[in-house]
Amino acid sequence: MLVTKTAIADVLVVEPKVFGDDRGFFTESWNARAFAEATGVALPFVQDNHSRSRRGVLRGLHYQVEQPQGKLVRVVQGAVFDVAVDVRRSSPTFGAWVGVELSEANKKQLWVPPGCAHGFLVTSESADVLYKTTDYYAPAHERCLAWDDATVGVEWPLVGRPPMLSDKDRKGVSLAEV
């Protein structure tokens, strides 16, 4: 497993070993021991989520207070521009963001630690995103950072039209309100 640090402390790009031949490929998408050794993260995962979205859908930027979730995100079909924003007030990178293409082709994963907001934009016709979380979904503690907050300045790869958003994501708040 290859682990690459990003501009935000603790946000990591994880590339599992992939063994391929003319029949297809095999990869171990999750191994607790190997992940802990490679990343130093040994948090338990308690929930797996799967979303399917079409091109232009933007989900996020979500995070939870009281029960912050770490997320290990991967794409099994299609491609997304995956984003993490540091909303940890005591962090030296508070308000910073990183974006990575995750796709079925590159098989990369993004580790988004607890205390960071997460979202993605679908850049292929559709995408199936799978992610593990370190705490349970808690609607009472969920918050949404505005996807287009100018202070954060995420450079979404939008192609000529605004993204499709849920009502919840349209109501995201600015970093100043976080």
C-alpha positions in Angstrom: 0.0 0.0 0.0 1.3 3.4 -1.0 0.3 6.3 1.3 0.8 9.9 0.2 0.4 12.9 2.5 -1.6 15.9 1.4 -1.4 19.6 2.3 -3.8 18.9 5.3 -2.3 17.0 8.2 -3.8 13.6 8.5 -5.7 13.6 5.1 -4.0 10.8 3.1 -4.2 9.4 -0.3 -4.1 5.6 -0.1 -3.2 3.4 -3.1 -3.7 -0.3 -2.5 -1.7 -2.9 -4.3 -3.4 -4.0 -7.4 -2.6 -7.3 -9.1 -3.8 -7.4 -12.7 -3.5 -9.6 -15.8 -5.6 -10.3 -18.9 -8.4 -11.8 -16.7 -8.9 -8.5 -14.7 -7.5 -7.5 -11.3 -7.5 -8.3 -7.6 -7.0 -5.8 -4.8 -7.4 -5.9 -1.1 -9.5 -2.9 -0.5 -9.4 -3.0 3.3 -7.0 -4.6 5.7 -7.0 -3.1 9.2 -3.4 -4.2 10.1 -1.9 -3.0 6.8 -3.8 0.3 7.0 -2.7 1.0 10.6 0.9 0.2 9.7 0.9 2.4 6.6 -1.0 5.3 8.0 -0.7 5.2 11.8 -4.5 5.3 12.0 -6.1 2.5 14.0 -9.6 3.7 14.4 -12.4 1.2 14.1 -14.8 1.4 11.2 -18.4 1.0 12.3 -20.4 1.7 9.1 -20.1 1.2 5.3 -22.0 3.5 3.0 -22.6 3.3 -0.8 -23.9 6.1 -2.9 -24.6 6.2 -6.6 -24.9 9.6 -8.4 -25.0 10.9 -11.9 -22.7 13.4 -13.6 -22.7 16.8 -12.1 -24.0 15.8 -8.7 -22.1 17.4 -5.8 -22.6 15.9 -2.4 -21.2 17.8 0.6 -19.4 19.3 2.2 -20.6 17.2 5.2 -19.2 16.7 8.7 -20.5 15.9 12.2 -20.0 17.7 15.5 -20.1 15.7 18.7 -19.6 12.4 16.8 -17.0 13.3 14.1 -16.6 10.6 11.5 -13.4 9.6 9.8 -14.0 8.3 6.3 -12.1 6.1 4.0 -13.5 6.8 0.5 -13.2 4.9 -2.7 -14.9 4.7 -6.1 -15.8 1.4 -7.6 -17.6 2.7 -10.7 -17.0 6.0 -12.5 -15.0 8.9 -11.2 -15.3 11.8 -8.7 -13.4 14.8 -7.6 -13.2 14.1 -3.9 -12.6 16.9 -1.4 -11.7 17.2 2.3 -11.8 20.6 4.1 -10.1 21.0 7.5 -12.8 22.3 9.9 -10.8 21.5 13.1 -10.6 25.0 14.7 -7.3 24.2 16.5 -5.6 23.0 13.3 -2.9 25.0 11.6 -4.6 24.1 8.3 -8.1 25.2 9.4 -10.1 26.2 6.3 -7.6 24.5 3.9 -8.9 22.0 1.3 -7.5 19.2 -0.8 -9.0 17.5 -3.8 -8.2 14.2 -5.4 -9.6 12.3 -8.4 -10.9 8.9 -7.2 -11.9 6.5 -9.9 -12.5 2.9 -10.7 -9.4 3.2 -13.0 -6.9 4.6 -10.4 -8.4 2.7 -7.4 -7.1 5.4 -5.1 -8.8 6.0 -1.7 -8.9 9.1 0.4 -8.6 9.0 4.2 -10.6 11.9 5.6 -9.9 12.1 9.4 -12.5 13.1 12.0 -13.0 16.8 12.0 -12.8 17.4 8.3 -15.7 18.1 6.0 -16.1 15.8 3.0 -17.7 16.1 -0.4 -17.4 15.0 -4.0 -18.4 16.0 -7.5 -19.2 13.2 -10.0 -17.2 13.7 -13.2 -18.2 10.6 -15.1 -21.6 9.6 -16.4 -22.3 8.1 -13.0 -20.3 7.0 -10.0 -20.6 4.5 -7.2 -18.8 5.7 -4.1 -18.1 3.5 -1.1 -16.9 4.7 2.2 -16.2 3.4 5.6 -16.9 5.6 8.7 -15.4 5.6 12.2 -18.6 6.7 13.8 -22.3 6.2 13.1 -24.4 8.7 11.1 -25.9 11.1 13.6 -28.4 13.5 11.9 -28.6 15.7 14.9 -24.9 16.4 14.8 -24.5 16.7 11.0 -23.4 20.0 9.5 -22.8 21.2 6.0 -20.1 23.6 4.9 -21.1 25.5 1.7 -19.6 23.9 -1.3 -18.9 27.3 -2.9 -17.6 29.2 0.2 -15.2 31.8 -1.3 -13.1 31.8 1.9 -12.3 28.1 1.3 -12.1 28.4 -2.5 -12.5 24.8 -3.6 -11.7 24.6 -7.3 -14.4 22.2 -8.4 -14.0 20.9 -11.9 -17.4 22.2 -13.0 -18.0 22.0 -16.8 -20.2 24.9 -17.9 -23.1 24.4 -15.5 -23.8 24.5 -11.8 -23.8 21.3 -9.8 -26.9 19.4 -8.8 -27.3 19.7 -5.1 -29.7 18.4 -2.4 -31.8 20.9 -0.4 -29.5 20.2 2.5 -26.4 21.0 0.5 -27.9 24.2 -0.9 -28.2 25.4 2.8 -24.6 24.9 3.6 -23.0 27.6 5.8 -19.8 29.6 5.4 -16.5 28.7 7.0 -17.0 31.8 9.3 -20.2 30.2 10.6 -18.5 26.8 11.2 
